[in-house]
Amino acid sequence: MMLSRAARPALRAGLAAAARPAPLINNNAATYATLREIEDRLKSIKNIEKITKTMKIVASTKLTRAQRAMADSRTYGQTSNTVFEKAETKPLEGDGKKSLIVVCSSDKGLCGGIHSGMSRAVRRMLAEQPEAELVVLGEKCKAQLSRSNGKNFVLNFAGVGKDIPTFSDAASIADRITMLPGDYSSIKIVYNKFINAQSYEPVVVEAFSEEAIAQSPQYSAFEIDDEVLPNLREYALANSLFWALAEGHACEQSARRNAMDNASKNAGDMINKFQILFNRTRQAVITGELVEIITGAAASEDS
């Protein structure tokens, strides 16, 4: 194949460029050296983006239902609190009295640091009360707290957070807690309080013992029979647990929606970067093929 006089300067420039050592390429290009590797990586990130966007939509739908359930559950919890506020009920303090901490988490992850934040709050409480015992609802906080405070565990529940909590669930848990052999002067329920769709914080609500209720300064104003007191205590505990579980569930759905939104944005940024890398690598491959063609043409002309 013969080249025209006008094409020969371009040929010599191409051959000179091919003879020069190749410049250093960036780390991404070194890691994903071939187009096939970059293309496979790009496809996997796009699939991840589809999953995270779908999970965000699902969490948004569940959040609406969870917020309605949370509003209903507050009626139960706040009503019990009003009774104890008017009775001026306070937790008892004294030797031989133990404290119980009930942690309301769930079994599901992919929702940011909602569980780890609550575990940190519980560890701070245990640092002040090392002998306090733990009841943990949900596998997430159980896994986190068992590493540092496994000796404090007396009871845990799995299967929490699969769906919107109901009062029946809370009543069953309250029944198991009241059957514990410990003589507790104080039962503290730790849960995530829903502030708004973007924020939440771990808070503590007190569930009083029968003795604490009976010793309330204004207890007599309610004219409660002594045989009814155990039922009142268990019912109040179930109310508080229902409130805590429902509010924690709403916080979890909100945190999951935000986490999946951030994950989708990060996946989008990675897709853009790998798309640019793919285009540059493809251009480099095309340039290399053109140089080979020109080199072959020059060799055939010389022969």
TADAZI-V568518 format. One line per field, one symbol per residue. phi: phi as a letter, one per 20 degrees, with the letter a starting at -180 (. if undefined). burial: # if it has 24 or more other ideal C-beta (glycine too) atoms within 12 Angstrom, else .. A space follows every 50 residues. Layout:
# TADAZI-V568518
phi = ???
burial = ???
This chain:
# TADAZI-V568518
phi = .edfffefffffffffffffffffdffffffdfdffffffffffffffff ffffffffffffffffffffffffffffffffffffelfcfecrfneddc dddddbeddlcmefeffffffffffffecfefddcdeoefffffeffdcf fefcabcdmenfbffcffffffffffffefffeeebcdddbeeeebfdbb bfcccedeefffffefgdfffelefffegfffffffffffffffffffff ffffffffffffffffffffffffffffffffffffffffffffffffff fff
burial = ..........#..##.............#..#.....#..##..#...#. .#..##..#..##..##.##.###.##..##.##..#.#.##.....### ###############.###.###.##..#..##############...#. .######..##..##.#.######..##...#.###########.....# .#############.#..#.........#..################### ###########.##..#..##..#..##..#.........#..#...#.. ...
